[in-house]
């Protein structure tokens, strides 16, 4: 199968649409959603399903802790603060969280 037809490519295209129904369907085809991609889903939830945003942010922080063996309490605090900031200043929060993903 070509890259254009891969599950990850379909997921990326779904992310580009911003349609959470398409994103969820495409994500179900993946063995795992990368942490940086999950962050994009959190942003979309904040905008489109705000009642689910906080739970998604908490799950993201949990994954961040589990997937980064060198994570510190300071990193976790920065992530929590960035998710709180995201409600007011999405761009600044996203920069902080993307920096943590690196």
Secondary structure as GFF3:
##gff-version 3
##sequence-region A 1 102
A	DSSP	three_ten_helix	3	5	.	.	.	ID=ss1
A	DSSP	alpha_helix	7	17	.	.	.	ID=ss2
A	DSSP	alpha_helix	20	28	.	.	.	ID=ss3
A	DSSP	alpha_helix	35	48	.	.	.	ID=ss4
A	DSSP	alpha_helix	50	67	.	.	.	ID=ss5
A	DSSP	alpha_helix	73	85	.	.	.	ID=ss6
A	DSSP	alpha_helix	90	101	.	.	.	ID=ss7
###
